Amino acid sequence: MSKSPSRQKAARKPQREGDPEVWRSFQLRGSIDLLVLLEEHQEFRMRDILAALPSISKQVLARRLLGFQSLEIVDRRVEEGPPLATWYSLTPRGSRLAQAAEILVEVGGPPQDLK
């Protein structure tokens, strides 16, 4: 007995596991660029991230970093000054996501910001 086309499609639909918020944040503008950059440089200051990713505004970057912190993807370290410096790095979870992002870049070409 043959399955109907609609049943075949349903059977092939991929199942997503894990935290849906991580999945959503991964799809936001600038997320892949940011993950790849932090993976390459280990730790970066916000102003240096902005310089490296010019198509991402300061406001968008601040939202991505805050969202990534809440999802335990990025760590934030404040270095007392003067001058005050804020450093960002990937957590082990963030490093795993960055590795996935690097595969996406390898397969699909570099994101616009990293060309």
C-alpha positions as CSV (number, residue, x, y, z in Angstrom):
1,M,0.0,0.0,0.0
2,S,1.4,3.4,-1.0
3,K,1.4,6.4,1.2
4,S,-0.4,9.5,0.0
5,P,1.8,12.5,-1.0
6,S,0.6,14.5,2.0
7,R,1.6,11.7,4.4
8,Q,5.0,11.4,2.7
9,K,5.7,15.1,3.3
10,A,4.6,14.8,6.9
11,A,6.9,11.9,7.4
12,R,9.9,13.8,6.0
13,K,9.4,17.0,8.0
14,P,12.5,17.6,10.2
15,Q,12.0,17.7,13.9
16,R,13.7,20.5,15.8
17,E,14.8,19.9,19.3
18,G,16.4,22.1,21.9
19,D,15.6,25.6,22.9
20,P,13.4,27.4,20.3
21,E,14.7,30.8,21.5
22,V,18.2,29.8,20.4
23,W,16.9,28.8,17.0
24,R,15.0,32.1,16.6
25,S,18.0,34.2,17.7
26,F,20.3,32.3,15.3
27,Q,18.0,33.5,12.4
28,L,18.1,37.2,13.3
29,R,20.1,39.6,11.2
30,G,23.7,39.7,12.1
31,S,23.7,36.7,14.4
32,I,25.7,34.4,12.2
33,D,28.2,37.2,11.5
34,L,28.6,37.9,15.2
35,L,29.0,34.2,16.2
36,V,31.7,33.6,13.5
37,L,33.6,36.8,14.5
38,L,33.6,35.9,18.2
39,E,34.7,32.3,17.4
40,E,37.6,33.7,15.4
41,H,38.8,36.3,17.9
42,Q,37.9,34.6,21.2
43,E,37.1,38.0,22.9
44,F,36.1,41.3,21.4
45,R,35.1,44.8,22.5
46,M,31.8,46.1,21.4
47,R,33.4,49.0,19.4
48,D,35.7,46.5,17.6
49,I,32.7,44.3,16.8
50,L,31.0,47.3,15.3
51,A,34.1,48.1,13.2
52,A,34.3,44.5,12.0
53,L,30.6,44.3,11.1
54,P,29.8,47.7,9.6
55,S,26.3,46.7,8.3
56,I,25.1,46.0,11.9
57,S,24.0,49.1,13.8
58,K,25.0,49.7,17.4
59,Q,21.4,49.2,18.5
60,V,21.1,45.9,16.6
61,L,24.4,44.7,18.0
62,A,23.4,45.6,21.5
63,R,20.1,43.6,21.1
64,R,22.0,40.6,19.7
65,L,24.5,40.6,22.5
66,L,21.9,41.0,25.2
67,G,19.8,38.3,23.7
68,F,22.8,36.0,23.4
69,Q,23.7,36.7,27.0
70,S,20.2,35.7,28.2
71,L,20.5,32.5,26.2
72,E,24.0,31.8,27.7
73,I,25.6,32.0,24.2
74,V,27.8,35.0,25.0
75,D,29.6,36.1,28.2
76,R,30.1,39.7,29.0
77,R,33.1,41.0,31.0
78,V,33.5,44.6,32.1
79,E,37.0,45.9,32.6
80,E,37.1,48.8,35.0
81,G,38.8,51.9,33.7
82,P,39.5,54.4,32.9
83,P,38.6,53.8,30.2
84,L,35.8,51.4,30.9
85,A,35.9,48.4,28.5
86,T,33.3,45.8,27.8
87,W,34.5,42.5,26.4
88,Y,32.3,39.7,24.8
89,S,33.2,36.1,24.3
90,L,31.4,32.9,23.5
91,T,30.4,30.4,26.1
92,P,30.9,26.7,25.3
93,R,27.3,26.7,24.0
94,G,28.0,29.7,21.9
95,S,31.1,28.1,20.5
96,R,29.0,25.1,19.3
97,L,26.6,27.5,17.6
98,A,29.5,29.3,16.0
99,Q,30.8,26.0,14.6
100,A,27.3,25.4,13.1
101,A,27.4,29.0,11.7
102,E,30.8,28.4,10.1
103,I,29.4,25.3,8.4
104,L,26.5,27.4,7.0
105,V,28.9,30.0,5.8
106,E,31.1,27.3,4.2
107,V,28.2,25.7,2.4
108,G,26.2,28.8,1.5
109,G,28.9,31.4,1.1
110,P,30.0,34.1,3.5
111,P,27.4,36.4,5.1
112,Q,27.3,39.9,3.6
113,D,29.1,41.4,6.6
114,L,32.1,39.1,6.3
115,K,32.8,39.4,2.6
